[in-house]
Amino acid sequence: MTEQQDTALIVRPHETEQVPLPHGGAFHLLADASSTGGALGANRLTLGEGASGARPHYHARSTELFYVLDGVMEFTLDGRTETVAAGGLVCVPPGRAHSFGAAAGSTADLLAVLTPGIDRFAYFRSLGRIQHGLMPFDRLLPEQDRFDVHFL
């Protein structure tokens, strides 16, 4: 576990790393566990119309909170699909299977926060390479424990 952070973290828009996605969206990497003393990790995800955000997975250690900033999202939680529009919040406890994406006919913009934090920026960079066909998905499978992202 990372040492507790004793200073405030400020991330300005021009300081975020963006990982482009092929549907016109992107991961905006805001805070990794190493910059928050292990408290949390945060990213913003913009999705093109009807684009998938994540295939079914769960986190063994982290709770994941999603806040929909714009558009409409579809979340599948334990096999049940829920539609959540801008202003809506979804909180997924550890061990619960989930997947998500922009609803058909809609783009989406959401803030995702995972706590406790685990350094996942390398995971999001890998997802960008996978979505652009530059890396096979199977290369992520040995990294599931490292990133606490366990695919179903």
C-alpha positions, 0 to 999 in steps of 0.5 A: 500500500502507498503511503498516505498523501499529506498534500492536496492534489490538483490536476489542471485540464492541460495536465491530464494524459489523454488516451484516444479511443477509436470511436472518438472518445478518450480516457482522461487520466486524472489521478493514479493511486501513487498520486493520492497516497493510495486513497483513490484513482480517478479518470474521465471517460468520453465515449462515442455514440453507442461505444462500449466502455468496458467488457464484463469484469469485477474488482476484488479490492476496489469500489468503483463510483461512476458519475455521468457528466453528459449523455446516457450510459448503460450499466450491466450490473450482475446481469441486469441492465440499467440506463443512467443519464447525465447527473446519475451516479452508480456505485459498484462494490468489490466483487460485483460484476459490471460492464458499461457503455454509451447507450445506443444513439448517445455519446457519454462522458463520465467520471470514474473513481476507484477506492482504494486506489490502485495504479491503473494508468498503464491499464488504461493505456493498454486498453487504448492500444487494444481498441486501436488494434495495436495489442491483443486483449489476451496480453491483459489477462496476466495483469488482472491481479496487478490492476484489480480488473478481473474479466469474466 
